[in-house]
């Protein structure tokens, strides 16, 4: 079963908290929506590749701004790179996790 969560991104917002929405779901895809409301896919990368660009503890002012083109999930946090230079709508598509059989 799929679930779609939308968030309005503010300029410079590169961390998104998903703790309430995540329960029993995993992120399947992340998309930007602009003026025409069409979803534009953002590429998922590994944590290693993502955090080579900047360390997670870097201050928000030093994060490059532009059109987000990649994302990574770490626990219930979703990180975008680069940080948005404009306001966007972020569409997060989630899928129900399969239960593990013991």
N, C-alpha and C positions, 0 to 999 in steps of 0.2 A: 504494500500500500504506500503510495507516494504522498508527500506532504510538501507544500510550498509555503515558504516564509518570505515576506518582503520587509525590507528595512530601508528607510530613507537615510542615505549617507550624507554626512556633512563634509565640508572641505577639511582635509587633513585627517579624517577618521579612518584609520587603517587597521584597527582591532575591533572586532564585533563579538559581543558576548552572546552565546547561544544556549546558555544553561537551561532555560525554561523550555525551549523548543526541541532540544536534542533527545530527551527521554525516549529510549528505545529506537531511535532513528540514527542513521549515519548520513553525512552529506554526500550527495551524489553529483551535484554540479552547482556552480555559482555563475550568475549572469548579471550583467549590467543592463539597466533600462534607462534610456534617455528621453528626449523630447517625443520621439515617435513611438515610445513604449514597446519597442522590439527588444527581445532578449539577445544580448551579445555575450557569448561564452567567455569565461575567464579560465585560463589553464591552471590545473592543479600541478604543483611541483612537490618534490620531497622537502622535508624540513631542512636537510643539509644544504640543498641548493638555495632555498629561500633565505635562510639566515646567513648565508655568505654575503648577501647584499647588505645586510645591516644586522647587528645584534639585537635581540629582543628587548634588551634593557636600554636601548638608545632613546634619547628624548624625542618627543613628537616633532619638535621644530626642525630637527636635522634629517627627517625622512623626506626623500625625494617625492615631489608631487607631480601628478600627471593623470593619465587614464589607467586605472588598475588593469593589469594584464595577467597577473598570476596570484594564486592563493594557496594557503596551506592551513590545515586544521591542527591545532594542538589542544587536546582535551575539548573543552567547550568554547574555546576561542578560535575565531577565524581571522587570519591575518591577510591583508591585501598588500600588493606591491605593484607599482608605486602607490602612495597614498593619493586619494582623489583630489584633483585640483578644482573640481566643480561638484555641485550637488548632483547625485545620481540616486536611482532606486536600485537596490540590490535584491535580486531574487535568488533565494537559496532553495534548491530542490533536495529533498531528503527522501530516503527510502527506509522502510521498516527493516531493522536488523533481523537476520535469521537467528533463531534460537539454536544455541550449540547443544549437540547431543552428547551426553556424558558416556 
